[in-house]
Amino acid sequence: PSADVDEQTAAAELSALQGLYTELAKRFDSVDTLSVGMSNDLELAVAHGSTMVRIGSAIFGARDYS
């Protein structure tokens, strides 16, 4: 989902992505992964069907962008 949005907006975006994924997976056998979500929203992403999440900052901490 978009960065820095409230949980309701993130859930709506993830739901839309899950719908697109489901439709594509029905049409194409090679579509088998929904990679959405990061450390800060991984539970919500998994609840919306994500099969792969990026959790780098949960393991290594926040990045210093300075």
Secondary structure, 3 states (H helix, E strand, C coil): CCCCCCHHHHHHHHHHHHHHHHHHHHHCCCCCCCEEEEHHHHHHHHHCCCCEEECHHHHHCCCCCC
